[in-house]
Amino acid sequence: MALQIFIPALIVGGISAFLAAVLSIADALVNNYGQVRITVNGSKTYEVKGGSTLLSTLADEKIFIPSACGGKGSCGLCKVKVASDVGPILPTELPYLTPKEKKDNVRLSCQIKVKSDISIEIPEELFSIREYISEVSSIKDVTHDIKEVFFEFDDEIKFRAGQYVQLIVPQYRDIKGETMRAYSMSSQPSVRNGVELLIRLVPNGIVTTYVHELMKEGDSVRVLGPFGDFYLRESGADIIFIAGGSGMAPIKSIILDMREKGIDRNAYYFFGARSKRDLFYLDMLQSIEKEMPNFHFIPALSEPLPEDNWEGETGLITDVVDRYLSSQGALEREGYLCGSPGMINACISVLTKHNIPEDKIFFDKFG
């Protein structure tokens, strides 16, 4: 009886293996697209090998399209306008495209495969994005799950406070190939010999696991940048900063830049954490409060522990902001937010409730 069951199982297994081999060969043949041409902004032409995604193909030509997720199709940042037919919009693209973008044939470059000649349009400033070979010169624990890492460059980098870079880590353990993720810079623009990043450990996160468990001082790491349009706008409006966790990074960069440049606008920084062990840079921010009389730092704990002996603000950071704005008069304000999509959306709701228009709310959203 066991033999009767075993023989059909062998047959099925053999057929499956044969079909897998056939599909593998067919895929290799079908995906042999040869040389194709990419025309960018109507004037720049690149002869490339077809078959890869538009995002990775452009990267091979040193044209770096923003991508917080490293081409996984989960951030929606790698948008380009496509002026040629590359097929219908994929289901993986739909959540990230507005009706106008769909009409204008904007696509996610990580989801498009370069199979034939293609014409695209991208912002000219993307041609200034560079690849830096860095040395990890410092790794510090700032909380139980956030590391402050400084990546030192041989060449100077110029960026605006609030922007981000993309960190590329090599394959390791059972991770195949390089992996890229976006991180906001926490250092100020006057520091040009490298960038400081705040990297929080995400469970099963490919890049964060590498940084927290394998990266060491002296390592050589590739960094791309700078990217992003999150930066302090020039106006006289009061500033509402809101962040939590590693969302501290771009806000820290902006505040340090304000201090250096003598920007003396009223600014309120609301920083949310779960318990006291999740707070960091308290001494630095309290010192800045003394140097900049119009800067105010308001940390809040959502779940303070008895041993924290916390006497500051408590509750969700959105509730703290709501209470503050409710106690103030109607003023001209701008919002600068950094955190998870859920946190960002909740903060936008609170700010608009208090008559801060959406076009005056700027954010750096991460997954």
C-alpha positions as CSV (number, residue, x, y, z in Angstrom):
1,M,0.0,0.0,0.0
2,A,2.8,2.4,0.9
3,L,4.5,1.6,-2.4
4,Q,1.3,2.3,-4.3
5,I,1.2,5.8,-2.7
6,F,4.9,6.4,-3.1
7,I,5.1,5.7,-6.9
8,P,2.4,8.3,-7.9
9,A,4.1,10.8,-5.6
10,L,7.4,10.2,-7.4
11,I,5.6,10.7,-10.8
12,V,3.9,13.9,-9.7
13,G,7.2,15.2,-8.2
14,G,9.0,14.4,-11.5
15,I,6.4,16.1,-13.6
16,S,6.5,19.2,-11.3
17,A,10.3,19.3,-11.6
18,F,10.1,19.0,-15.4
19,L,7.5,21.8,-15.6
20,A,9.6,24.0,-13.4
21,A,12.6,23.5,-15.6
22,V,10.6,24.2,-18.7
23,L,9.2,27.4,-17.2
24,S,12.7,28.5,-16.1
25,I,14.0,28.0,-19.7
26,A,11.0,29.7,-21.2
27,D,11.4,32.6,-18.8
28,A,15.0,33.0,-19.8
29,L,14.2,33.0,-23.4
30,V,11.2,35.4,-23.1
31,N,13.1,37.8,-21.0
32,N,16.0,38.1,-23.4
33,Y,15.0,41.6,-24.6
34,G,18.5,42.5,-25.9
35,Q,19.6,46.2,-26.1
36,V,16.9,48.8,-25.7
37,R,16.9,52.6,-25.6
38,I,15.8,54.8,-22.7
39,T,15.2,58.5,-23.6
40,V,15.0,60.8,-20.6
41,N,13.5,64.3,-20.8
42,G,13.6,64.2,-24.6
43,S,17.3,64.9,-24.8
44,K,19.3,62.2,-23.0
45,T,19.5,58.7,-24.5
46,Y,20.9,55.5,-22.9
47,E,21.5,52.2,-24.6
48,V,20.7,49.5,-21.9
49,K,20.1,45.8,-21.6
50,G,16.4,45.0,-21.4
51,G,14.7,42.8,-18.9
52,S,15.2,44.6,-15.5
53,T,13.0,47.2,-13.8
54,L,13.2,50.8,-14.9
55,L,14.3,51.7,-11.4
56,S,17.3,49.4,-11.3
57,T,18.1,50.0,-15.0
58,L,18.3,53.7,-14.4
59,A,20.4,53.1,-11.3
60,D,22.9,51.2,-13.4
61,E,23.2,54.4,-15.5
62,K,23.8,56.4,-12.3
63,I,20.3,58.0,-12.4
64,F,18.9,57.4,-9.0
65,I,15.1,57.7,-8.6
66,P,13.8,58.1,-5.0
67,S,12.8,54.8,-3.4
68,A,12.3,54.5,0.3
69,C,11.5,50.7,0.1
70,G,14.4,49.8,-2.3
71,G,12.2,48.8,-5.2
72,K,9.8,46.6,-3.3
73,G,6.7,48.5,-4.5
74,S,5.6,49.5,-1.0
75,C,6.5,53.2,-0.8
76,G,5.2,54.8,-4.0
77,L,8.1,57.2,-4.3
78,C,9.7,56.1,-7.5
79,K,7.3,57.8,-9.8
80,V,8.3,58.8,-13.4
81,K,6.2,60.1,-16.2
82,V,6.2,57.6,-19.1
83,A,5.7,59.0,-22.6
84,S,5.5,55.6,-24.4
85,D,3.4,52.5,-24.1
86,V,4.6,50.2,-21.4
87,G,1.3,48.4,-20.8
88,P,-1.6,48.9,-18.4
89,I,-1.2,50.2,-14.8
90,L,-0.5,47.2,-12.5
91,P,-2.5,46.5,-9.4
92,T,0.6,47.0,-7.3
93,E,0.8,50.6,-8.6
94,L,-2.8,51.7,-8.1
95,P,-2.7,52.5,-4.4
96,Y,0.1,55.0,-5.0
97,L,-1.3,56.9,-8.0
98,T,-3.7,59.8,-7.9
99,P,-6.4,60.1,-10.7
100,K,-4.4,62.9,-12.2
101,E,-1.2,60.9,-12.2
102,K,-3.0,58.0,-13.8
103,K,-4.2,60.3,-16.5
104,D,-0.8,61.8,-17.0
105,N,0.7,58.2,-17.3
106,V,2.8,58.5,-14.2
107,R,4.1,55.0,-13.2
108,L,6.2,53.4,-10.5
109,S,9.6,52.8,-12.0
110,C,10.1,49.7,-9.7
111,Q,7.1,48.0,-11.3
112,I,7.9,48.7,-14.9
113,K,10.1,46.3,-16.8
114,V,12.3,47.7,-19.6
115,K,11.3,45.4,-22.5
116,S,11.5,47.9,-25.5
117,D,12.5,51.4,-26.2
118,I,11.0,53.8,-23.7
119,S,10.7,57.5,-23.2
120,I,10.3,59.0,-19.7
121,E,10.4,62.4,-17.9
122,I,12.0,63.0,-14.5
123,P,12.9,66.1,-12.5
124,E,16.2,67.5,-13.7
125,E,17.5,67.7,-10.1
126,L,17.7,63.9,-10.0
127,F,20.7,64.0,-12.3
128,S,22.6,65.6,-9.3
129,I,22.0,62.6,-7.1
130,R,25.3,60.9,-6.3
131,E,26.6,57.6,-5.0
132,Y,29.0,57.9,-2.1
133,I,31.4,55.2,-0.8
134,S,31.4,55.7,2.9
135,E,33.2,54.4,6.0
136,V,31.2,53.7,9.1
137,S,33.1,55.9,11.6
138,S,30.8,55.8,14.6
139,I,28.0,53.6,15.9
140,K,26.2,54.6,19.1
141,D,23.1,53.3,20.9
142,V,20.8,56.2,21.7
143,T,17.9,54.0,22.9
144,H,17.4,50.3,23.3
145,D,16.4,50.0,19.6
146,I,17.8,53.1,17.8
147,K,21.4,53.4,16.7
148,E,23.1,56.7,15.7
149,V,25.5,55.9,12.8
150,F,27.9,58.3,11.1
151,F,28.9,57.5,7.5
152,E,32.0,59.4,6.5
153,F,32.6,60.3,2.9
154,D,35.7,61.1,0.9
155,D,33.8,63.8,-1.0
156,E,31.6,66.6,0.3
157,I,27.8,66.2,0.3
158,K,25.5,69.1,0.0
159,F,21.9,68.8,1.2
160,R,19.0,70.6,2.8
161,A,18.1,69.9,6.4
162,G,15.3,67.4,6.3
163,Q,16.3,65.4,3.3
164,Y,17.2,61.7,3.2
165,V,19.7,59.3,1.7
166,Q,19.4,55.7,0.6
167,L,21.6,53.2,2.4
168,I,22.7,50.0,0.6
169,V,23.7,47.0,2.5
170,P,25.3,43.8,1.0
171,Q,23.8,40.4,1.0
172,Y,24.1,38.5,4.2
173,R,22.9,35.2,5.8
174,D,20.0,34.1,3.7
175,I,19.4,37.5,2.1
176,K,20.2,37.4,-1.6
177,G,21.6,40.5,-3.2
178,E,22.0,44.0,-2.0
179,T,19.1,45.8,-0.2
180,M,18.4,49.5,-0.2
181,R,16.3,51.6,2.3
182,A,15.8,55.3,2.8
183,Y,16.8,57.1,6.0
184,S,16.6,60.8,6.9
185,M,19.8,62.6,7.8
186,S,20.0,63.7,11.4
187,S,23.2,65.8,10.9
188,Q,23.0,69.4,9.8
189,P,24.0,70.5,6.3
190,S,27.1,72.3,7.6
191,V,28.6,68.8,8.2
192,R,29.7,67.9,4.7
193,N,32.2,65.1,5.2
194,G,29.4,62.6,5.7
195,V,25.9,61.9,7.1
196,E,24.5,60.8,10.5
197,L,21.5,58.5,10.4
198,L,19.2,57.3,13.2
199,I,18.3,53.6,12.4
200,R,15.6,51.9,14.5
201,L,15.6,48.1,14.7
202,V,12.5,46.8,12.8
203,P,11.6,43.2,13.5
204,N,12.8,41.2,10.4
205,G,13.9,44.4,8.7
206,I,16.6,43.4,6.3
207,V,18.6,46.7,6.5
208,T,17.9,47.4,10.1
209,T,18.9,43.9,11.2
210,Y,22.2,44.3,9.3
211,V,22.9,47.6,10.9
212,H,22.1,46.5,14.4
213,E,23.6,43.0,14.3
214,L,26.4,43.0,11.7
215,M,27.6,46.5,10.9
216,K,30.8,47.7,12.6
217,E,33.0,50.7,12.6
218,G,35.4,50.7,9.7
219,D,32.9,49.0,7.3
220,S,32.6,50.4,3.8
221,V,29.0,51.1,2.8
222,R,27.4,52.7,-0.3
223,V,25.1,55.7,0.2
224,L,22.9,57.5,-2.4
225,G,21.6,61.0,-2.1
226,P,20.4,63.5,-1.3
227,F,16.7,63.0,-1.9
228,G,13.5,64.6,-0.8
229,D,11.5,67.8,-0.5
230,F,11.0,67.8,3.3
231,Y,12.7,71.0,4.5
232,L,11.9,74.2,6.4
233,R,10.0,76.7,4.2
234,E,11.0,80.4,4.5
235,S,8.2,82.2,6.2
236,G,7.3,84.0,9.4
237,A,4.8,81.3,10.5
238,D,5.0,79.5,13.8
239,I,6.4,76.0,13.4
240,I,4.8,72.8,14.8
241,F,7.2,69.9,14.7
242,I,5.8,66.5,15.5
243,A,7.8,63.2,15.5
244,G,8.4,60.0,17.3
245,G,11.2,57.4,17.5
246,S,13.7,57.7,14.6
247,G,11.4,60.4,13.2
248,M,13.6,62.5,15.3
249,A,16.2,62.5,12.5
250,P,15.1,65.2,10.0
251,I,13.6,67.4,12.8
252,K,17.0,67.3,14.6
253,S,18.7,68.3,11.4
254,I,16.3,71.2,10.8
255,I,16.6,72.5,14.4
256,L,20.4,72.4,14.4
257,D,20.4,74.2,11.0
258,M,18.0,76.8,12.5
259,R,20.3,77.4,15.4
260,E,23.4,77.8,13.2
261,K,21.6,80.2,10.9
262,G,20.0,82.2,13.6
263,I,16.4,81.5,12.5
264,D,14.4,82.8,15.4
265,R,10.8,81.7,14.5
266,N,8.5,80.4,17.2
267,A,8.9,76.7,17.1
268,Y,7.2,73.9,19.1
269,Y,8.6,70.4,18.9
270,F,6.3,67.6,20.1
271,F,8.0,64.3,20.5
272,G,6.1,61.2,21.3
273,A,7.5,58.1,23.0
274,R,6.0,55.1,24.8
275,S,8.1,55.2,28.0
276,K,11.1,57.0,29.3
277,R,13.5,54.5,27.7
278,D,12.3,55.6,24.3
279,L,13.3,59.2,24.8
280,F,16.7,60.5,23.7
281,Y,18.7,63.7,23.0
282,L,16.9,65.3,25.9
283,D,20.0,67.2,27.1
284,M,20.7,68.5,23.7
285,L,17.2,69.7,23.0
286,Q,16.9,71.3,26.5
287,S,20.2,73.1,25.8
288,I,18.8,74.4,22.5
289,E,15.8,75.7,24.4
290,K,18.1,77.9,26.5
291,E,20.0,79.1,23.4
292,M,16.8,79.8,21.4
293,P,14.1,81.4,23.5
294,N,11.5,80.9,20.8
295,F,12.1,77.1,20.6
296,H,10.1,74.8,22.8
297,F,10.5,71.1,23.3
298,I,7.5,69.1,24.5
299,P,8.2,65.3,25.0
300,A,5.2,63.1,25.8
301,L,4.9,59.5,27.0
302,S,1.9,57.4,25.9
303,E,2.6,54.6,28.4
304,P,4.9,55.8,31.2
305,L,6.1,53.2,33.6
306,P,5.9,53.6,37.4
307,E,9.7,53.7,37.6
308,D,9.8,56.5,35.0
309,N,8.6,59.0,37.6
310,W,7.4,61.0,34.7
311,E,6.0,64.5,35.4
312,G,5.7,65.7,31.8
313,E,2.9,65.4,29.2
314,T,1.2,62.0,28.8
315,G,-1.0,60.5,26.2
316,L,-0.8,60.1,22.4
317,I,1.3,62.9,20.9
318,T,-1.7,63.9,18.8
319,D,-3.8,64.4,21.9
320,V,-1.0,66.5,23.4
321,V,-0.8,68.7,20.2
322,D,-4.6,69.0,20.2
323,R,-4.6,70.2,23.8
324,Y,-1.9,72.8,23.1
325,L,-3.5,74.2,20.0
326,S,-6.9,74.3,21.7
327,S,-5.3,76.6,24.4
328,Q,-3.8,79.0,21.9
329,G,-5.3,81.6,19.7
330,A,-5.6,81.5,15.9
331,L,-2.1,82.1,14.5
332,E,-0.3,81.5,11.2
333,R,1.3,78.1,11.5
334,E,3.1,75.4,9.5
335,G,3.4,71.7,10.4
336,Y,6.4,69.5,9.9
337,L,5.8,65.8,10.7
338,C,7.9,62.7,10.6
339,G,6.7,59.2,11.4
340,S,4.6,56.2,10.3
341,P,1.7,56.7,7.8
342,G,-0.8,56.2,10.6
343,M,0.9,58.8,12.8
344,I,1.2,61.3,10.0
345,N,-2.5,60.9,9.0
346,A,-3.6,61.4,12.6
347,C,-1.4,64.5,13.0
348,I,-2.8,66.0,9.8
349,S,-6.3,65.6,11.1
350,V,-5.4,67.4,14.3
351,L,-3.6,70.3,12.5
352,T,-6.3,70.9,10.0
353,K,-8.9,70.8,12.8
354,H,-7.0,73.8,14.1
355,N,-7.1,75.7,10.8
356,I,-3.6,74.8,9.6
357,P,-4.2,74.3,5.8
358,E,-2.9,71.0,4.3
359,D,-0.7,73.0,1.9
360,K,1.1,74.2,5.0
361,I,1.7,70.8,6.4
362,F,4.8,69.0,5.3
363,F,5.8,65.5,6.2
364,D,8.4,62.7,5.9
365,K,6.4,59.5,6.0
366,F,8.1,56.1,6.5
367,G,6.8,52.6,6.7
